[in-house]
Amino acid sequence: MKRNALAILFLAVFVDLIGYGMIVPLLPFYVQRVAPGATIVGFLSGLYAGAQFLVGPMLGGLSDRFGRRPVLISCLSGTSAAYLLLAVADSLPLLALALLLDGVTGGNLTIAQAYIADSTIPDRRARGLGLLGAAFGLGLMIGPVLGGALSLAGLSVPALVASGLALANTLFAVAALPESLPPEHRRSIRIERARRWQVSAFLRAANPLANLIALLQSVAIRRLLIVVMLLNLAFSGLYSNFPLFTAARFGWDMFENALFFAFVGVCAVTTQGLLLGLMQRWLGDVQLARVGITVMAGALLATGLAPAAWMLYPAVGLLAFGSGLAIPALTSLLSLRVSPADQGRLMGGTAALLNLTMIVGPIIAGISFDRAGTAAPYLIGAMLGSAALLIFVLQTITPHQ
């Protein structure tokens, strides 16, 4: 990939994630103003993930067929409209509609990952994916502070500003972002007998369940996909549940939660922008993933058991460190096991798998929070992380099974 194209993609993802970072720490409070309870927060987070689950593979397939650029631009414009709707939502149905729209057009990172995979050599792929993680971390560093400060003027203000940022980002991508997938590398849909067959074949390829089944049947990546699924299931309740956790246990308000999410962003930037490249050269993808998974499991346990608010900082800092190592390494290992023409399909199918767990994860977190106590989502996450570590170790011992 040319350096200027990488810089443009990084900037587009960074601006997108500033808006995302503004909204995520406040989302439980948007929900609480129309309906109380952690379970409702979990179900609405699951609704968002459900929309991504249904549409994600289709976006990946479309980007394989027509290129990454037009799909990414469409996603950015949809994000702008969703945040605008969130700003004016004064009822549960309207709030649900805003999250549904954001989920339908929320394939930004999936397409950006495929963009990186198009344009990097295998030895550089984990680092390229780590740069996206750094953009994510920077967004979570700047966005929450900005969103927390703006929330002092009213809860609708951060959503309005995030909508404006997404609109500006759409215009920037239209003007500056080049295409990464040349026509000769795009997936073609052959016409056999009739146009109806072509449409049917495209719809089958875009079916998230069909893609998931096909991916899970691949011996080369099956266990890695299960590891990614368990890690995401362990992690998925954090963003939707954490502000409720800190409010209930330590009395934190919106601004305190926003500052904490900014701290998480600093940890993510440090890990993925500075440490990942060095550790990847020293350890390689396999050992990098193993270390990251181990740290994630321990950090989730420490978060759930923390008796004082200050202890959340080292615990969640280690969680960000572990995920910053594990996720890019696992994504790189997956991408090296499929052909270049299938990178978008892999990323879309993997996103569908992750979003399937994110439908279930926040619901489990919300119900367990309401029924079993504030620590329950994090203790469950620690057990899932431990299971992921065991399966990954087995994968490295018997990689062809």
Sequence and secondary structure as in RCSB ss.txt:
>XXXX:A:sequence
MKRNALAILFLAVFVDLIGYGMIVPLLPFYVQRVAPGATIVGFLSGLYAGAQFLVGPMLGGLSDRFGRRPVLISC
LSGTSAAYLLLAVADSLPLLALALLLDGVTGGNLTIAQAYIADSTIPDRRARGLGLLGAAFGLGLMIGPVLGGAL
SLAGLSVPALVASGLALANTLFAVAALPESLPPEHRRSIRIERARRWQVSAFLRAANPLANLIALLQSVAIRRLL
IVVMLLNLAFSGLYSNFPLFTAARFGWDMFENALFFAFVGVCAVTTQGLLLGLMQRWLGDVQLARVGITVMAGAL
LATGLAPAAWMLYPAVGLLAFGSGLAIPALTSLLSLRVSPADQGRLMGGTAALLNLTMIVGPIIAGISFDRAGTA
APYLIGAMLGSAALLIFVLQTITPHQ
>XXXX:A:secstr
  HHHHHHHHHHHHHHHHHHHHHGGGHHHHHHTTS SHHHHHHHHHHHHHHHHHHHHHHHHHHHHH HHHHHHHH
HHHHHHHHHHHHH  SHHHHHHHHHHHHHT  HHHHHHHHHHHHS HHHHHHHHHHHHHHHHHHHHHHHHHHHHH
HTT THHHHHHHHHHHHHHHHHHHHH    S GGGS      S HHHHHHHHHHHH HHHHHHHHHT TTTHHHH
HHHHHHHHHHHHHHHHHHHHHHHHH   HHHHHHHHHHHHHHHHIIIIIIHHHHHHHHHHHHHHHHHHHHHHHHH
HHHHH  SGGGHHHHHHHHHHHHHHHHHHHHHHHHTTS GGGHHHHHHHHHHHHHHHHHHHHHHHHHHHHHH TT
HHHHHHHHHHHHHHHHHHHHHHSTT 
